[in-house]
Amino acid sequence: QVHVVESGGGLVQPGGSLRLSCRSSGIIFTRYHMGWYRQAPGKQRELVAFITSSGNTNYADSVKGRFTISRDNAKNTVDLQMNSLNPEDTAVYYCKAALRLEAYWGQGTQVTVSS
């Protein structure tokens, strides 16, 4: 069975940093595109960062220059390094593994940016 599990969320002060990690199992990880999404209360889920199976990356304009997505194929993990966090980054962050028409979502991890 497929499992996608996020970790690393928590409470951080504005301007602080946080690193999220997502581990996948039950898939041939190297074949999958990986994405980080987030959803704030009352808002739709939005794409934050995306990394393809070949390592190409894409970021939402709101996080460009502050967040970095990376993958470690040896560990079946994808990370999201978040710097210069602001309250608008507060949301539940979800990891997604996608291959063609297949998609697997993690359970989400809460990130709260507040003083």
RONUVEX-433031 format. One line per field, with one value per residue (C-alpha): residue number from 1; residue in one letter; x, y, z. Coordinates in nm, 2 decimals. Layout:
BEGIN
nr: (NUM, ...)
rest: (A, ...)
east: (X, ...)
north: (Y, ...)
up: (Z, ...)
This chain:
BEGIN
nr: (1, 2, 3, 4, 5, 6, 7, 8, 9, 10, 11, 12, 13, 14, 15, 16, 17, 18, 19, 20, 21, 22, 23, 24, 25, 26, 27, 28, 29, 30, 31, 32, 33, 34, 35, 36, 37, 38, 39, 40, 41, 42, 43, 44, 45, 46, 47, 48, 49, 50, 51, 52, 53, 54, 55, 56, 57, 58, 59, 60, 61, 62, 63, 64, 65, 66, 67, 68, 69, 70, 71, 72, 73, 74, 75, 76, 77, 78, 79, 80, 81, 82, 83, 84, 85, 86, 87, 88, 89, 90, 91, 92, 93, 94, 95, 96, 97, 98, 99, 100, 101, 102, 103, 104, 105, 106, 107, 108, 109, 110, 111, 112, 113, 114, 115)
rest: (Q, V, H, V, V, E, S, G, G, G, L, V, Q, P, G, G, S, L, R, L, S, C, R, S, S, G, I, I, F, T, R, Y, H, M, G, W, Y, R, Q, A, P, G, K, Q, R, E, L, V, A, F, I, T, S, S, G, N, T, N, Y, A, D, S, V, K, G, R, F, T, I, S, R, D, N, A, K, N, T, V, D, L, Q, M, N, S, L, N, P, E, D, T, A, V, Y, Y, C, K, A, A, L, R, L, E, A, Y, W, G, Q, G, T, Q, V, T, V, S, S)
east: (0.00, 0.10, 0.19, 0.28, 0.36, 0.46, 0.65, 0.82, 0.53, 0.49, 0.48, 0.73, 0.78, 0.75, 1.08, 1.17, 1.24, 1.09, 1.18, 0.91, 0.98, 0.76, 0.84, 0.67, 0.65, 0.48, 0.57, 0.87, 0.96, 1.20, 0.91, 0.69, 0.65, 0.63, 0.45, 0.38, 0.04, -0.12, -0.46, -0.55, -0.89, -1.17, -0.94, -0.88, -0.58, -0.30, 0.02, 0.33, 0.62, 0.66, 0.95, 0.94, 1.09, 1.38, 1.44, 1.28, 1.12, 0.83, 0.71, 0.41, 0.49, 0.41, 0.69, 0.95, 1.28, 1.18, 1.10, 1.31, 1.18, 1.42, 1.41, 1.63, 1.56, 1.78, 1.55, 1.22, 1.18, 1.09, 1.16, 1.04, 1.27, 1.08, 1.26, 1.14, 0.80, 0.51, 0.16, 0.02, 0.21, 0.00, -0.18, -0.19, 0.08, 0.02, 0.26, 0.15, 0.30, 0.18, 0.24, 0.03, -0.33, -0.23, -0.20, -0.14, -0.18, -0.03, -0.23, -0.09, 0.11, 0.02, 0.24, 0.16, 0.35, 0.27, 0.44)
north: (0.00, 0.36, 0.59, 0.96, 1.11, 1.47, 1.59, 1.90, 2.13, 2.35, 2.70, 2.95, 3.33, 3.56, 3.57, 3.23, 2.91, 2.56, 2.25, 2.01, 1.65, 1.40, 1.04, 0.81, 0.43, 0.18, 0.36, 0.37, 0.71, 0.82, 0.80, 1.04, 1.41, 1.56, 1.86, 2.06, 2.22, 2.42, 2.50, 2.78, 2.78, 2.89, 2.89, 2.65, 2.43, 2.58, 2.46, 2.59, 2.41, 2.13, 1.91, 1.67, 1.32, 1.47, 1.75, 2.05, 2.28, 2.53, 2.77, 2.98, 3.35, 3.40, 3.18, 3.22, 3.31, 3.20, 2.83, 2.56, 2.22, 1.93, 1.55, 1.27, 0.97, 0.75, 0.82, 0.85, 1.20, 1.54, 1.84, 2.20, 2.45, 2.75, 3.07, 3.42, 3.29, 3.53, 3.48, 3.44, 3.11, 2.97, 2.66, 2.29, 2.17, 1.86, 1.65, 1.49, 1.22, 1.21, 0.99, 1.04, 0.99, 0.86, 1.09, 1.02, 1.27, 1.29, 1.37, 1.72, 1.90, 2.22, 2.53, 2.83, 3.15, 3.38, 3.60)
up: (0.00, -0.06, 0.23, 0.21, 0.54, 0.62, 0.93, 1.06, 1.11, 1.42, 1.56, 1.44, 1.48, 1.18, 1.00, 1.12, 0.94, 0.93, 0.73, 0.63, 0.52, 0.33, 0.31, 0.06, 0.05, -0.17, -0.49, -0.72, -0.59, -0.87, -1.12, -0.93, -0.94, -0.59, -0.47, -0.16, -0.12, 0.16, 0.28, 0.52, 0.70, 0.47, 0.17, -0.12, -0.13, -0.33, -0.49, -0.30, -0.47, -0.72, -0.82, -1.11, -1.13, -1.31, -1.06, -1.22, -0.97, -0.97, -0.70, -0.63, -0.66, -0.30, -0.18, -0.46, -0.31, 0.04, 0.00, -0.15, -0.25, -0.29, -0.31, -0.20, -0.41, -0.19, 0.10, -0.08, 0.07, -0.05, 0.17, 0.18, 0.34, 0.44, 0.53, 0.61, 0.72, 0.77, 0.91, 0.56, 0.54, 0.82, 0.68, 0.68, 0.44, 0.23, 0.03, -0.30, -0.51, -0.86, -1.17, -1.47, -1.35, -1.00, -0.70, -0.34, -0.06, 0.29, 0.60, 0.63, 0.89, 1.05, 1.01, 1.23, 1.20, 1.49, 1.75)
